[in-house]
C-alpha cells in the first residue's frame, strides 16, 4: 500500500481541499465570494512561507490547492444567480418551465419523480438549472433526452442539494421526445423490462436492475433483503456493473490478441455505450468514471497510477459539479474505488495463504469495498450487514452472467426470439442472486444495530481501519493490538448506544402525556394515559420509530392507529409488529394495505375498521373517531381523525392528512389543548378549523422534504390562533404534559421552543 500511495501526497491534498470547499460552498452559496477571498489569501500566505523555506514541491502543492479551491467556489458562485432567480420565481406561486429530462423517472407514493435541466424565459436566468419534477402520472415518453413543458407549484430545496427547486407539476406535456441513441435505448429498456417482468419469481423483477439499473420492478421485500445482505449495489447501476463490462471487453480483447492499448480503448468504448444504454444521468456517469479509473489502473498493473487518476478525476468532478460532494452515491463510489486500489491487492496476498488465488482476490475485493463503504452507509441505515462478504461471494459468480446476458437481451430487442432466449438465460443467475439475498436476510443476526449519525460513522470507520490493520499487519503484536482496538471501539459503540439511550431517557420529563416522535417526513405520535399507550401512525422508517420508542421506554403498544396507508404513515410498521394489542384503521385501499394488517393480526393484534362516532378507552382516557364518514374515500381524505382526552391527558386532536375541504366537514369543534397539524403542515388547510380549536400547542410532524412543508400560510394561521408551533424537524422529539386543567407544558429534545 505504501508503494501505491508513493508520490500521491499532493494529489490527495488537492482532493481534500476540493471536497472541503465544495461541501462548504454548496451549504453556504451566498458566501461563496468571501470563500474565494479567504482561500486566495490562505494560498498566498502558504506560498510565501513555502518560498522562504525553499521547497518548490510545497509551493506547487499550495498554489494548485488554492487554485482548485477557488475554482470549486467559483462554480458555486457562478451558478448562484440562476438558482436564486428560479427559487424566487417558484416562491411567487405557479411556475412554468421548459426542461430536458436528465434522469430516470421513478414512481413514488406522490407521483413520478425525475431530474431535469430547466431553462426559464426570464432575463435573469442566464444558465440552465437542475430541478426535480414530480409528474402526476407515468408516461413512457419521460426518458432522458426528452423535452417537457411543465407548470405547477415550486418549492425551494434545502442548501446542499443539486436541484434548486422541486416542482409539483399540475399540467405537463412532453413537447419533444428523446432523439437518436437516447430514443433507441429508451425503447430497448422498456421492451427488456416487459420481457423480464413476464418471468416467474423474484428473478424477473431483479433482472432489469442487474442488467440496466431499472429498479422499478424490484419488490419492496426483495429490495429490503438486498440491502440487508449488502447486495443493494447490484440492483442499480454502480461501479460493479461498469467494472463487469470493462473486464469482459478487456478479456475478449486479450483473446483476439489485441494489444494492451487496444484493449483499453475497446473497454472505454464499451463503457461509454453501456452508459448510454442505462441512461447517462449524473450518477451513472460518476460510477462509470470511477470504475473506469480503477479497472484501467488494475489491468495496467499500476495501482499507484490509479490512485493518481482517481484523485484527478474526483477533483475535476468536484470543480465541474460541487454538489457531488454531498452525494452519498459519489462518496461511496470514490471510497469503494480507492479501497479496491489500495487494499484489494495486499488483502489478496494475505488471503492466498488459506484460499485459492481466484477466491482470495474475490474475497479481498468484496471485503475492502465493504470496509470502506459500510461506515458511510451507517448515515442511511444504522445497522451493519453481518453476512455481506459471504453474500457477495455467493452472488459474485452470478452477477456478471446476469449483467452481460441481460445486456445482450436488451440489445437484442429487435429480434424477439433471441431476446426471449437470452432473458430466460439471464433469469437463472438473477434468481440465484435474489435467493441469496433472501436467505442471508433471514439468517439470525443478519443486521447488527449500530449507533446512527456522526458517532456511528466515526466508530465504525475506526473498527474498519482496525480490521484492515489486523489483516495486513506482518507482526503478531500489531495484529493483536489492532484486534483489541477494533473490539474496544465496537464495544463502546454498541454498549455506548444503550448507555446513551439510558442517559437521554434521564433528560426526559417523567410526566409527559403526548409525544411527537422525530421520524423525518412522516407521522408517529404517542399518547400515554397512565400505563396505557396509543401510537398514532408509525412513520416511514422503522429504525427511527424504534429509536423513539426506546427513548420513551415503550415496549408495548396497547392501541395502534393507522390513520391511512401512505408510506410515510405505515412504512415503519415492522418496528411494532408483535408488540400491538389493538389496531384501528380506515378503509384499506389495496391488497398491500390488507397484507400489512394481516401481518399485525398474525402476531396477536386485533384489527378494527373504524368510522365517525366510534369510541373507546385508553386507560382512564377516552378516544373518539371524528372521521371518516361512510362516503369518505381511501387516502388522505379518508384519514382516521381522533380526539383523545382524559383526567391525565390533554385534549388532543389528531388530523391525519386531511385536506382543507374535508377539515371543514368535521363539524363544530371547540378548544383543544393540542392539535396534530394535518399533512405535515401543507398549504391545504382550513384556517377556520384552527381558529375554532385555538389549540395551545400545534405539533407539526415533518422532516426534510421537497413539498414545502410546513407552509408559511399554516404557520401564520396557527400563530394568529394563539398556538405555539412545535416542529419535529427543528425541535426533534417533542413532549407535552397536562400540568393543570387548561394548562400544558412543552419540552423538546433540541431545546427548540415554540415558534
Helices and strands as residue ranges (DSSP letters): H 2-5, H 9-27, G 29-31, H 32-52, H 56-91, E 94-101, E 106-108, E 111-119, E 129-135, E 147-156, E 165-176, H 180-197, H 201-212, H 220-228, G 232-234, H 239-255, H 260-278, H 282-299, H 303-320, G 322-326, H 328-339, I 340-344, H 345-351, H 357-377, E 383-385, H 388-411, H 416-442, E 447-449, H 453-472, H 476-507, E 514-516, E 525-529, E 532-536, H 542-552, E 557-562, H 567-570, G 573-575, E 580-585, H 591-602, E 606-609, E 615-618, E 621-627, G 636-638, E 641-646, E 649-654, H 660-663, G 664-666, E 674-676, G 678-681, H 687-693, E 697-700, H 712-720, E 724-727, H 728-731, E 734-740, E 743-748
